[in-house]
Amino acid sequence: MAVKNRLKDIRHDHRMNQTQFAMHIGVSQPLYNRWENQRSQPNQEWMLKLAKRLNIRVEDIFYLEDE
């Protein structure tokens, strides 16, 4: 199983581009781009920080996908 995320959908819901959203959550745009495009995933600490900053549950951002 692979960890996937819904960051792109959440960003679109906030009506922000990647640079704006990265600033909103407190990371660089290149790092956010890697997360959004599933090239890497945030560590557990960042998963919790993102959920808190976006005021949503971790499970609403990240999920397991069967491979």
Predicted model as a PDB file, atoms N, CA, C, CB and O in Angstrom, pLDDT in the B-factor column:
MODEL        1                                                                  
ATOM      1  N   MET A   1       0.836  -1.181   0.000  1.00 83.00           N  
ATOM      2  CA  MET A   1       0.000   0.000   0.000  1.00 83.00           C  
ATOM      3  C   MET A   1       0.885   1.250   0.000  1.00 83.00           C  
ATOM      4  CB  MET A   1      -0.953  -0.005   1.218  1.00 83.00           C  
ATOM      5  O   MET A   1       1.936   1.286   0.640  1.00 83.00           O  
ATOM      6  N   ALA A   2       0.447   2.238  -0.710  1.00 91.00           N  
ATOM      7  CA  ALA A   2       1.185   3.501  -0.807  1.00 91.00           C  
ATOM      8  C   ALA A   2       0.385   4.625  -0.159  1.00 91.00           C  
ATOM      9  CB  ALA A   2       1.497   3.844  -2.286  1.00 91.00           C  
ATOM     10  O   ALA A   2      -0.843   4.665  -0.247  1.00 91.00           O  
ATOM     11  N   VAL A   3       1.101   5.531   0.490  1.00 93.00           N  
ATOM     12  CA  VAL A   3       0.452   6.719   1.059  1.00 93.00           C  
ATOM     13  C   VAL A   3       0.252   7.727  -0.061  1.00 93.00           C  
ATOM     14  CB  VAL A   3       1.303   7.339   2.232  1.00 93.00           C  
ATOM     15  O   VAL A   3       1.190   8.041  -0.794  1.00 93.00           O  
ATOM     16  N   LYS A   4      -0.953   8.228  -0.193  1.00 96.00           N  
ATOM     17  CA  LYS A   4      -1.298   9.246  -1.183  1.00 96.00           C  
ATOM     18  C   LYS A   4      -1.878  10.443  -0.453  1.00 96.00           C  
ATOM     19  CB  LYS A   4      -2.303   8.697  -2.243  1.00 96.00           C  
ATOM     20  O   LYS A   4      -2.198  10.362   0.733  1.00 96.00           O  
ATOM     21  N   ASN A   5      -2.013  11.554  -1.166  1.00 97.00           N  
ATOM     22  CA  ASN A   5      -2.585  12.732  -0.515  1.00 97.00           C  
ATOM     23  C   ASN A   5      -3.575  13.448  -1.428  1.00 97.00           C  
ATOM     24  CB  ASN A   5      -1.477  13.693  -0.092  1.00 97.00           C  
ATOM     25  O   ASN A   5      -3.630  13.213  -2.635  1.00 97.00           O  
ATOM     26  N   ARG A   6      -4.343  14.317  -0.814  1.00 97.00           N  
ATOM     27  CA  ARG A   6      -5.343  15.122  -1.522  1.00 97.00           C  
ATOM     28  C   ARG A   6      -4.968  16.603  -1.514  1.00 97.00           C  
ATOM     29  CB  ARG A   6      -6.729  14.929  -0.890  1.00 97.00           C  
ATOM     30  O   ARG A   6      -5.841  17.469  -1.572  1.00 97.00           O  
ATOM     31  N   LEU A   7      -3.673  16.890  -1.442  1.00 98.00           N  
ATOM     32  CA  LEU A   7      -3.221  18.275  -1.321  1.00 98.00           C  
ATOM     33  C   LEU A   7      -3.666  19.145  -2.498  1.00 98.00           C  
ATOM     34  CB  LEU A   7      -1.713  18.314  -1.206  1.00 98.00           C  
ATOM     35  O   LEU A   7      -4.041  20.301  -2.302  1.00 98.00           O  
ATOM     36  N   LYS A   8      -3.629  18.610  -3.699  1.00 98.00           N  
ATOM     37  CA  LYS A   8      -4.027  19.411  -4.862  1.00 98.00           C  
ATOM     38  C   LYS A   8      -5.494  19.826  -4.756  1.00 98.00           C  
ATOM     39  CB  LYS A   8      -3.790  18.622  -6.169  1.00 98.00           C  
ATOM     40  O   LYS A   8      -5.829  20.984  -5.007  1.00 98.00           O  
ATOM     41  N   ASP A   9      -6.358  18.903  -4.391  1.00 98.00           N  
ATOM     42  CA  ASP A   9      -7.784  19.218  -4.238  1.00 98.00           C  
ATOM     43  C   ASP A   9      -8.005  20.246  -3.128  1.00 98.00           C  
ATOM     44  CB  ASP A   9      -8.588  17.939  -3.939  1.00 98.00           C  
ATOM     45  O   ASP A   9      -8.814  21.163  -3.269  1.00 98.00           O  
ATOM     46  N   ILE A  10      -7.279  20.082  -2.031  1.00 98.00           N  
ATOM     47  CA  ILE A  10      -7.411  21.019  -0.915  1.00 98.00           C  
ATOM     48  C   ILE A  10      -6.928  22.404  -1.334  1.00 98.00           C  
ATOM     49  CB  ILE A  10      -6.617  20.521   0.316  1.00 98.00           C  
ATOM     50  O   ILE A  10      -7.554  23.413  -1.008  1.00 98.00           O  
ATOM     51  N   ARG A  11      -5.813  22.446  -2.056  1.00 98.00           N  
ATOM     52  CA  ARG A  11      -5.292  23.733  -2.554  1.00 98.00           C  
ATOM     53  C   ARG A  11      -6.308  24.402  -3.469  1.00 98.00           C  
ATOM     54  CB  ARG A  11      -3.956  23.530  -3.308  1.00 98.00           C  
ATOM     55  O   ARG A  11      -6.535  25.608  -3.366  1.00 98.00           O  
ATOM     56  N   HIS A  12      -6.918  23.634  -4.359  1.00 98.00           N  
ATOM     57  CA  HIS A  12      -7.929  24.199  -5.258  1.00 98.00           C  
ATOM     58  C   HIS A  12      -9.133  24.715  -4.475  1.00 98.00           C  
ATOM     59  CB  HIS A  12      -8.382  23.148  -6.284  1.00 98.00           C  
ATOM     60  O   HIS A  12      -9.711  25.745  -4.823  1.00 98.00           O  
ATOM     61  N   ASP A  13      -9.506  24.001  -3.422  1.00 97.00           N  
ATOM     62  CA  ASP A  13     -10.610  24.467  -2.574  1.00 97.00           C  
ATOM     63  C   ASP A  13     -10.289  25.821  -1.938  1.00 97.00           C  
ATOM     64  CB  ASP A  13     -10.915  23.431  -1.477  1.00 97.00           C  
ATOM     65  O   ASP A  13     -11.185  26.631  -1.702  1.00 97.00           O  
ATOM     66  N   HIS A  14      -9.003  26.060  -1.662  1.00 97.00           N  
ATOM     67  CA  HIS A  14      -8.569  27.339  -1.081  1.00 97.00           C  
ATOM     68  C   HIS A  14      -8.340  28.411  -2.157  1.00 97.00           C  
ATOM     69  CB  HIS A  14      -7.282  27.137  -0.270  1.00 97.00           C  
ATOM     70  O   HIS A  14      -8.030  29.560  -1.843  1.00 97.00           O  
ATOM     71  N   ARG A  15      -8.494  28.023  -3.410  1.00 98.00           N  
ATOM     72  CA  ARG A  15      -8.319  28.933  -4.553  1.00 98.00           C  
ATOM     73  C   ARG A  15      -6.955  29.637  -4.530  1.00 98.00           C  
ATOM     74  CB  ARG A  15      -9.437  29.980  -4.563  1.00 98.00           C  
ATOM     75  O   ARG A  15      -6.858  30.858  -4.651  1.00 98.00           O  
ATOM     76  N   MET A  16      -5.920  28.826  -4.374  1.00 98.00           N  
ATOM     77  CA  MET A  16      -4.551  29.331  -4.330  1.00 98.00           C  
ATOM     78  C   MET A  16      -3.699  28.584  -5.339  1.00 98.00           C  
ATOM     79  CB  MET A  16      -3.956  29.195  -2.913  1.00 98.00           C  
ATOM     80  O   MET A  16      -3.974  27.432  -5.674  1.00 98.00           O  
ATOM     81  N   ASN A  17      -2.649  29.263  -5.825  1.00 98.00           N  
ATOM     82  CA  ASN A  17      -1.670  28.563  -6.651  1.00 98.00           C  
ATOM     83  C   ASN A  17      -0.681  27.869  -5.716  1.00 98.00           C  
ATOM     84  CB  ASN A  17      -0.933  29.550  -7.633  1.00 98.00           C  
ATOM     85  O   ASN A  17      -0.758  28.030  -4.498  1.00 98.00           O  
ATOM     86  N   GLN A  18       0.235  27.107  -6.277  1.00 98.00           N  
ATOM     87  CA  GLN A  18       1.156  26.342  -5.436  1.00 98.00           C  
ATOM     88  C   GLN A  18       2.009  27.236  -4.548  1.00 98.00           C  
ATOM     89  CB  GLN A  18       2.051  25.482  -6.299  1.00 98.00           C  
ATOM     90  O   GLN A  18       2.231  26.914  -3.381  1.00 98.00           O  
ATOM     91  N   THR A  19       2.486  28.340  -5.077  1.00 98.00           N  
ATOM     92  CA  THR A  19       3.327  29.242  -4.289  1.00 98.00           C  
ATOM     93  C   THR A  19       2.553  29.819  -3.117  1.00 98.00           C  
ATOM     94  CB  THR A  19       3.873  30.372  -5.165  1.00 98.00           C  
ATOM     95  O   THR A  19       3.057  29.853  -1.994  1.00 98.00           O  
ATOM     96  N   GLN A  20       1.343  30.269  -3.366  1.00 98.00           N  
ATOM     97  CA  GLN A  20       0.515  30.829  -2.297  1.00 98.00           C  
ATOM     98  C   GLN A  20       0.206  29.780  -1.236  1.00 98.00           C  
ATOM     99  CB  GLN A  20      -0.788  31.394  -2.870  1.00 98.00           C  
ATOM    100  O   GLN A  20       0.292  30.050  -0.039  1.00 98.00           O  
ATOM    101  N   PHE A  21      -0.153  28.586  -1.686  1.00 98.00           N  
ATOM    102  CA  PHE A  21      -0.514  27.536  -0.736  1.00 98.00           C  
ATOM    103  C   PHE A  21       0.693  27.091   0.080  1.00 98.00           C  
ATOM    104  CB  PHE A  21      -1.119  26.340  -1.471  1.00 98.00           C  
ATOM    105  O   PHE A  21       0.579  26.847   1.281  1.00 98.00           O  
ATOM    106  N   ALA A  22       1.849  26.986  -0.569  1.00 97.00           N  
ATOM    107  CA  ALA A  22       3.070  26.617   0.149  1.00 97.00           C  
ATOM    108  C   ALA A  22       3.365  27.635   1.248  1.00 97.00           C  
ATOM    109  CB  ALA A  22       4.266  26.515  -0.825  1.00 97.00           C  
ATOM    110  O   ALA A  22       3.723  27.262   2.365  1.00 97.00           O  
ATOM    111  N   MET A  23       3.217  28.904   0.934  1.00 97.00           N  
ATOM    112  CA  MET A  23       3.427  29.945   1.945  1.00 97.00           C  
ATOM    113  C   MET A  23       2.395  29.813   3.060  1.00 97.00           C  
ATOM    114  CB  MET A  23       3.349  31.352   1.306  1.00 97.00           C  
ATOM    115  O   MET A  23       2.723  29.983   4.235  1.00 97.00           O  
ATOM    116  N   HIS A  24       1.168  29.514   2.702  1.00 96.00           N  
ATOM    117  CA  HIS A  24       0.071  29.371   3.669  1.00 96.00           C  
ATOM    118  C   HIS A  24       0.357  28.256   4.681  1.00 96.00           C  
ATOM    119  CB  HIS A  24      -1.251  29.084   2.934  1.00 96.00           C  
ATOM    120  O   HIS A  24       0.042  28.390   5.864  1.00 96.00           O  
ATOM    121  N   ILE A  25       0.954  27.156   4.210  1.00 96.00           N  
ATOM    122  CA  ILE A  25       1.224  26.036   5.106  1.00 96.00           C  
ATOM    123  C   ILE A  25       2.641  26.068   5.669  1.00 96.00           C  
ATOM    124  CB  ILE A  25       0.996  24.731   4.382  1.00 96.00           C  
ATOM    125  O   ILE A  25       2.976  25.248   6.524  1.00 96.00           O  
ATOM    126  N   GLY A  26       3.473  26.987   5.212  1.00 95.00           N  
ATOM    127  CA  GLY A  26       4.794  27.170   5.811  1.00 95.00           C  
ATOM    128  C   GLY A  26       5.915  26.322   5.253  1.00 95.00           C  
ATOM    129  O   GLY A  26       6.839  25.957   5.980  1.00 95.00           O  
ATOM    130  N   VAL A  27       5.846  26.000   3.953  1.00 97.00           N  
ATOM    131  CA  VAL A  27       6.933  25.252   3.312  1.00 97.00           C  
ATOM    132  C   VAL A  27       7.324  25.954   2.018  1.00 97.00           C  
ATOM    133  CB  VAL A  27       6.513  23.773   3.033  1.00 97.00           C  
ATOM    134  O   VAL A  27       6.625  26.858   1.558  1.00 97.00           O  
ATOM    135  N   SER A  28       8.436  25.537   1.436  1.00 98.00           N  
ATOM    136  CA  SER A  28       8.861  26.108   0.161  1.00 98.00           C  
ATOM    137  C   SER A  28       7.991  25.558  -0.971  1.00 98.00           C  
ATOM    138  CB  SER A  28      10.359  25.803  -0.104  1.00 98.00           C  
ATOM    139  O   SER A  28       7.412  24.479  -0.848  1.00 98.00           O  
ATOM    140  N   GLN A  29       7.907  26.292  -2.050  1.00 98.00           N  
ATOM    141  CA  GLN A  29       7.110  25.846  -3.201  1.00 98.00           C  
ATOM    142  C   GLN A  29       7.679  24.564  -3.807  1.00 98.00           C  
ATOM    143  CB  GLN A  29       7.051  26.949  -4.270  1.00 98.00           C  
ATOM    144  O   GLN A  29       6.901  23.668  -4.136  1.00 98.00           O  
ATOM    145  N   PRO A  30       9.020  24.429  -3.974  1.00 98.00           N  
ATOM    146  CA  PRO A  30       9.530  23.160  -4.526  1.00 98.00           C  
ATOM    147  C   PRO A  30       9.186  21.942  -3.663  1.00 98.00           C  
ATOM    148  CB  PRO A  30      11.035  23.244  -4.691  1.00 98.00           C  
ATOM    149  O   PRO A  30       8.863  20.876  -4.186  1.00 98.00           O  
ATOM    150  N   LEU A  31       9.258  22.107  -2.345  1.00 98.00           N  
ATOM    151  CA  LEU A  31       8.899  20.997  -1.462  1.00 98.00           C  
ATOM    152  C   LEU A  31       7.417  20.680  -1.590  1.00 98.00           C  
ATOM    153  CB  LEU A  31       9.251  21.327   0.002  1.00 98.00           C  
ATOM    154  O   LEU A  31       7.035  19.516  -1.710  1.00 98.00           O  
ATOM    155  N   TYR A  32       6.584  21.710  -1.566  1.00 98.00           N  
ATOM    156  CA  TYR A  32       5.145  21.486  -1.717  1.00 98.00           C  
ATOM    157  C   TYR A  32       4.841  20.799  -3.051  1.00 98.00           C  
ATOM    158  CB  TYR A  32       4.379  22.822  -1.620  1.00 98.00           C  
ATOM    159  O   TYR A  32       4.003  19.899  -3.103  1.00 98.00           O  
ATOM    160  N   ASN A  33       5.505  21.208  -4.109  1.00 98.00           N  
ATOM    161  CA  ASN A  33       5.299  20.610  -5.430  1.00 98.00           C  
ATOM    162  C   ASN A  33       5.586  19.106  -5.395  1.00 98.00           C  
ATOM    163  CB  ASN A  33       6.196  21.300  -6.480  1.00 98.00           C  
ATOM    164  O   ASN A  33       4.840  18.321  -5.979  1.00 98.00           O  
ATOM    165  N   ARG A  34       6.647  18.709  -4.722  1.00 98.00           N  
ATOM    166  CA  ARG A  34       6.966  17.274  -4.614  1.00 98.00           C  
ATOM    167  C   ARG A  34       5.859  16.532  -3.864  1.00 98.00           C  
ATOM    168  CB  ARG A  34       8.326  17.070  -3.893  1.00 98.00           C  
ATOM    169  O   ARG A  34       5.500  15.411  -4.225  1.00 98.00           O  
ATOM    170  N   TRP A  35       5.322  17.167  -2.816  1.00 98.00           N  
ATOM    171  CA  TRP A  35       4.239  16.538  -2.066  1.00 98.00           C  
ATOM    172  C   TRP A  35       2.989  16.430  -2.927  1.00 98.00           C  
ATOM    173  CB  TRP A  35       3.937  17.330  -0.784  1.00 98.00           C  
ATOM    174  O   TRP A  35       2.369  15.369  -3.002  1.00 98.00           O  
ATOM    175  N   GLU A  36       2.621  17.533  -3.579  1.00 97.00           N  
ATOM    176  CA  GLU A  36       1.382  17.545  -4.360  1.00 97.00           C  
ATOM    177  C   GLU A  36       1.435  16.555  -5.515  1.00 97.00           C  
ATOM    178  CB  GLU A  36       1.109  18.945  -4.893  1.00 97.00           C  
ATOM    179  O   GLU A  36       0.427  15.933  -5.851  1.00 97.00           O  
ATOM    180  N   ASN A  37       2.599  16.409  -6.118  1.00 97.00           N  
ATOM    181  CA  ASN A  37       2.735  15.515  -7.265  1.00 97.00           C  
ATOM    182  C   ASN A  37       3.155  14.102  -6.878  1.00 97.00           C  
ATOM    183  CB  ASN A  37       3.733  16.084  -8.233  1.00 97.00           C  
ATOM    184  O   ASN A  37       3.579  13.314  -7.723  1.00 97.00           O  
ATOM    185  N   GLN A  38       3.031  13.793  -5.585  1.00 95.00           N  
ATOM    186  CA  GLN A  38       3.241  12.438  -5.073  1.00 95.00           C  
ATOM    187  C   GLN A  38       4.665  11.916  -5.290  1.00 95.00           C  
ATOM    188  CB  GLN A  38       2.264  11.498  -5.726  1.00 95.00           C  
ATOM    189  O   GLN A  38       4.883  10.705  -5.284  1.00 95.00           O  
ATOM    190  N   ARG A  39       5.635  12.818  -5.480  1.00 96.00           N  
ATOM    191  CA  ARG A  39       7.028  12.373  -5.619  1.00 96.00           C  
ATOM    192  C   ARG A  39       7.651  12.106  -4.254  1.00 96.00           C  
ATOM    193  CB  ARG A  39       7.857  13.422  -6.380  1.00 96.00           C  
ATOM    194  O   ARG A  39       8.634  11.374  -4.149  1.00 96.00           O  
ATOM    195  N   SER A  40       7.083  12.696  -3.218  1.00 95.00           N  
ATOM    196  CA  SER A  40       7.462  12.401  -1.837  1.00 95.00           C  
ATOM    197  C   SER A  40       6.268  12.744  -0.955  1.00 95.00           C  
ATOM    198  CB  SER A  40       8.749  13.204  -1.399  1.00 95.00           C  
ATOM    199  O   SER A  40       5.317  13.390  -1.396  1.00 95.00           O  
ATOM    200  N   GLN A  41       6.335  12.306   0.282  1.00 95.00           N  
ATOM    201  CA  GLN A  41       5.260  12.594   1.234  1.00 95.00           C  
ATOM    202  C   GLN A  41       5.873  13.250   2.466  1.00 95.00           C  
ATOM    203  CB  GLN A  41       4.474  11.292   1.624  1.00 95.00           C  
ATOM    204  O   GLN A  41       7.023  12.974   2.809  1.00 95.00           O  
ATOM    205  N   PRO A  42       5.124  14.104   3.122  1.00 96.00           N  
ATOM    206  CA  PRO A  42       5.623  14.691   4.362  1.00 96.00           C  
ATOM    207  C   PRO A  42       5.823  13.621   5.427  1.00 96.00           C  
ATOM    208  CB  PRO A  42       4.661  15.768   4.871  1.00 96.00           C  
ATOM    209  O   PRO A  42       5.162  12.582   5.417  1.00 96.00           O  
ATOM    210  N   ASN A  43       6.745  13.891   6.343  1.00 95.00           N  
ATOM    211  CA  ASN A  43       6.909  12.957   7.462  1.00 95.00           C  
ATOM    212  C   ASN A  43       5.717  13.103   8.402  1.00 95.00           C  
ATOM    213  CB  ASN A  43       8.254  13.216   8.225  1.00 95.00           C  
ATOM    214  O   ASN A  43       4.859  13.962   8.195  1.00 95.00           O  
ATOM    215  N   GLN A  44       5.665  12.283   9.411  1.00 95.00           N  
ATOM    216  CA  GLN A  44       4.514  12.270  10.319  1.00 95.00           C  
ATOM    217  C   GLN A  44       4.307  13.622  10.993  1.00 95.00           C  
ATOM    218  CB  GLN A  44       4.693  11.190  11.379  1.00 95.00           C  
ATOM    219  O   GLN A  44       3.174  14.077  11.147  1.00 95.00           O  
ATOM    220  N   GLU A  45       5.400  14.260  11.392  1.00 96.00           N  
ATOM    221  CA  GLU A  45       5.273  15.569  12.047  1.00 96.00           C  
ATOM    222  C   GLU A  45       4.609  16.574  11.113  1.00 96.00           C  
ATOM    223  CB  GLU A  45       6.656  16.093  12.492  1.00 96.00           C  
ATOM    224  O   GLU A  45       3.727  17.324  11.532  1.00 96.00           O  
ATOM    225  N   TRP A  46       5.027  16.591   9.850  1.00 96.00           N  
ATOM    226  CA  TRP A  46       4.428  17.529   8.897  1.00 96.00           C  
ATOM    227  C   TRP A  46       2.988  17.170   8.576  1.00 96.00           C  
ATOM    228  CB  TRP A  46       5.242  17.568   7.616  1.00 96.00           C  
ATOM    229  O   TRP A  46       2.166  18.055   8.340  1.00 96.00           O  
ATOM    230  N   MET A  47       2.676  15.887   8.564  1.00 97.00           N  
ATOM    231  CA  MET A  47       1.284  15.493   8.335  1.00 97.00           C  
ATOM    232  C   MET A  47       0.388  16.087   9.416  1.00 97.00           C  
ATOM    233  CB  MET A  47       1.147  13.951   8.308  1.00 97.00           C  
ATOM    234  O   MET A  47      -0.689  16.608   9.126  1.00 97.00           O  
ATOM    235  N   LEU A  48       0.842  16.005  10.661  1.00 97.00           N  
ATOM    236  CA  LEU A  48       0.068  16.562  11.767  1.00 97.00           C  
ATOM    237  C   LEU A  48       0.002  18.086  11.698  1.00 97.00           C  
ATOM    238  CB  LEU A  48       0.668  16.128  13.099  1.00 97.00           C  
ATOM    239  O   LEU A  48      -1.047  18.673  11.959  1.00 97.00           O  
ATOM    240  N   LYS A  49       1.124  18.732  11.346  1.00 96.00           N  
ATOM    241  CA  LYS A  49       1.148  20.191  11.223  1.00 96.00           C  
ATOM    242  C   LYS A  49       0.198  20.660  10.125  1.00 96.00           C  
ATOM    243  CB  LYS A  49       2.574  20.683  10.933  1.00 96.00           C  
ATOM    244  O   LYS A  49      -0.527  21.640  10.296  1.00 96.00           O  
ATOM    245  N   LEU A  50       0.210  19.953   9.002  1.00 97.00           N  
ATOM    246  CA  LEU A  50      -0.678  20.330   7.891  1.00 97.00           C  
ATOM    247  C   LEU A  50      -2.138  20.239   8.304  1.00 97.00           C  
ATOM    248  CB  LEU A  50      -0.425  19.434   6.668  1.00 97.00           C  
ATOM    249  O   LEU A  50      -2.928  21.143   8.029  1.00 97.00           O  
ATOM    250  N   ALA A  51      -2.489  19.151   8.962  1.00 97.00           N  
ATOM    251  CA  ALA A  51      -3.876  18.982   9.405  1.00 97.00           C  
ATOM    252  C   ALA A  51      -4.269  20.110  10.349  1.00 97.00           C  
ATOM    253  CB  ALA A  51      -4.067  17.613  10.097  1.00 97.00           C  
ATOM    254  O   ALA A  51      -5.367  20.657  10.248  1.00 97.00           O  
ATOM    255  N   LYS A  52      -3.387  20.451  11.251  1.00 97.00           N  
ATOM    256  CA  LYS A  52      -3.687  21.524  12.204  1.00 97.00           C  
ATOM    257  C   LYS A  52      -3.815  22.866  11.492  1.00 97.00           C  
ATOM    258  CB  LYS A  52      -2.597  21.603  13.286  1.00 97.00           C  
ATOM    259  O   LYS A  52      -4.756  23.617  11.751  1.00 97.00           O  
ATOM    260  N   ARG A  53      -2.875  23.175  10.594  1.00 96.00           N  
ATOM    261  CA  ARG A  53      -2.902  24.460   9.882  1.00 96.00           C  
ATOM    262  C   ARG A  53      -4.116  24.586   8.969  1.00 96.00           C  
ATOM    263  CB  ARG A  53      -1.630  24.632   9.065  1.00 96.00           C  
ATOM    264  O   ARG A  53      -4.646  25.681   8.780  1.00 96.00           O  
ATOM    265  N   LEU A  54      -4.554  23.459   8.404  1.00 96.00           N  
ATOM    266  CA  LEU A  54      -5.701  23.490   7.494  1.00 96.00           C  
ATOM    267  C   LEU A  54      -7.017  23.238   8.222  1.00 96.00           C  
ATOM    268  CB  LEU A  54      -5.520  22.459   6.390  1.00 96.00           C  
ATOM    269  O   LEU A  54      -8.095  23.322   7.634  1.00 96.00           O  
ATOM    270  N   ASN A  55      -6.909  22.928   9.510  1.00 96.00           N  
ATOM    271  CA  ASN A  55      -8.074  22.685  10.351  1.00 96.00           C  
ATOM    272  C   ASN A  55      -8.942  21.534   9.825  1.00 96.00           C  
ATOM    273  CB  ASN A  55      -8.905  23.952  10.455  1.00 96.00           C  
ATOM    274  O   ASN A  55     -10.170  21.614   9.804  1.00 96.00           O  
ATOM    275  N   ILE A  56      -8.260  20.463   9.401  1.00 97.00           N  
ATOM    276  CA  ILE A  56      -8.943  19.249   8.958  1.00 97.00           C  
ATOM    277  C   ILE A  56      -8.198  18.044   9.516  1.00 97.00           C  
ATOM    278  CB  ILE A  56      -9.029  19.181   7.399  1.00 97.00           C  
ATOM    279  O   ILE A  56      -7.072  18.174   9.996  1.00 97.00           O  
ATOM    280  N   ARG A  57      -8.815  16.890   9.455  1.00 97.00           N  
ATOM    281  CA  ARG A  57      -8.197  15.673   9.973  1.00 97.00           C  
ATOM    282  C   ARG A  57      -7.097  15.173   9.030  1.00 97.00           C  
ATOM    283  CB  ARG A  57      -9.262  14.580  10.177  1.00 97.00           C  
ATOM    284  O   ARG A  57      -7.163  15.369   7.817  1.00 97.00           O  
ATOM    285  N   VAL A  58      -6.102  14.532   9.607  1.00 97.00           N  
ATOM    286  CA  VAL A  58      -5.026  13.941   8.812  1.00 97.00           C  
ATOM    287  C   VAL A  58      -5.614  12.998   7.757  1.00 97.00           C  
ATOM    288  CB  VAL A  58      -4.024  13.181   9.723  1.00 97.00           C  
ATOM    289  O   VAL A  58      -5.152  12.962   6.616  1.00 97.00           O  
ATOM    290  N   GLU A  59      -6.632  12.243   8.152  1.00 96.00           N  
ATOM    291  CA  GLU A  59      -7.259  11.277   7.241  1.00 96.00           C  
ATOM    292  C   GLU A  59      -7.963  11.951   6.068  1.00 96.00           C  
ATOM    293  CB  GLU A  59      -8.253  10.420   8.000  1.00 96.00           C  
ATOM    294  O   GLU A  59      -8.229  11.307   5.053  1.00 96.00           O  
ATOM    295  N   ASP A  60      -8.265  13.238   6.197  1.00 97.00           N  
ATOM    296  CA  ASP A  60      -8.878  13.977   5.097  1.00 97.00           C  
ATOM    297  C   ASP A  60      -7.838  14.464   4.088  1.00 97.00           C  
ATOM    298  CB  ASP A  60      -9.667  15.160   5.639  1.00 97.00           C  
ATOM    299  O   ASP A  60      -8.185  14.914   2.996  1.00 97.00           O  
ATOM    300  N   ILE A  61      -6.574  14.372   4.460  1.00 97.00           N  
ATOM    301  CA  ILE A  61      -5.477  14.785   3.566  1.00 97.00           C  
ATOM    302  C   ILE A  61      -4.767  13.565   2.995  1.00 97.00           C  
ATOM    303  CB  ILE A  61      -4.466  15.684   4.317  1.00 97.00           C  
ATOM    304  O   ILE A  61      -4.499  13.506   1.795  1.00 97.00           O  
ATOM    305  N   PHE A  62      -4.461  12.592   3.849  1.00 97.00           N  
ATOM    306  CA  PHE A  62      -3.650  11.435   3.467  1.00 97.00           C  
ATOM    307  C   PHE A  62      -4.469  10.155   3.549  1.00 97.00           C  
ATOM    308  CB  PHE A  62      -2.406  11.327   4.362  1.00 97.00           C  
ATOM    309  O   PHE A  62      -5.337  10.009   4.410  1.00 97.00           O  
ATOM    310  N   TYR A  63      -4.176   9.228   2.635  1.00 95.00           N  
ATOM    311  CA  TYR A  63      -4.871   7.952   2.624  1.00 95.00           C  
ATOM    312  C   TYR A  63      -3.962   6.877   2.048  1.00 95.00           C  
ATOM    313  CB  TYR A  63      -6.178   8.049   1.818  1.00 95.00           C  
ATOM    314  O   TYR A  63      -2.955   7.177   1.406  1.00 95.00           O  
ATOM    315  N   LEU A  64      -4.325   5.628   2.281  1.00 94.00           N  
ATOM    316  CA  LEU A  64      -3.577   4.499   1.734  1.00 94.00           C  
ATOM    317  C   LEU A  64      -4.241   4.029   0.454  1.00 94.00           C  
ATOM    318  CB  LEU A  64      -3.485   3.342   2.757  1.00 94.00           C  
ATOM    319  O   LEU A  64      -5.461   3.883   0.379  1.00 94.00           O  
ATOM    320  N   GLU A  65      -3.420   3.798  -0.538  1.00 89.00           N  
ATOM    321  CA  GLU A  65      -3.923   3.300  -1.822  1.00 89.00           C  
ATOM    322  C   GLU A  65      -3.324   1.934  -2.079  1.00 89.00           C  
ATOM    323  CB  GLU A  65      -3.584   4.280  -2.987  1.00 89.00           C  
ATOM    324  O   GLU A  65      -2.109   1.761  -1.979  1.00 89.00           O  
ATOM    325  N   ASP A  66      -4.147   0.971  -2.403  1.00 81.00           N  
ATOM    326  CA  ASP A  66      -3.667  -0.358  -2.736  1.00 81.00           C  
ATOM    327  C   ASP A  66      -2.875  -0.287  -4.042  1.00 81.00           C  
ATOM    328  CB  ASP A  66      -4.849  -1.363  -2.852  1.00 81.00           C  
ATOM    329  O   ASP A  66      -3.273   0.397  -4.986  1.00 81.00           O  
ATOM    330  N   GLU A  67      -1.773  -0.988  -4.082  1.00 64.00           N  
ATOM    331  CA  GLU A  67      -0.957  -1.003  -5.312  1.00 64.00           C  
ATOM    332  C   GLU A  67      -1.239  -2.228  -6.115  1.00 64.00           C  
ATOM    333  CB  GLU A  67       0.529  -0.933  -4.993  1.00 64.00           C  
ATOM    334  O   GLU A  67      -0.651  -2.417  -7.180  1.00 64.00           O  
TER     335      GLU A  67                                                      
ENDMDL                                                                          
END                                                                             
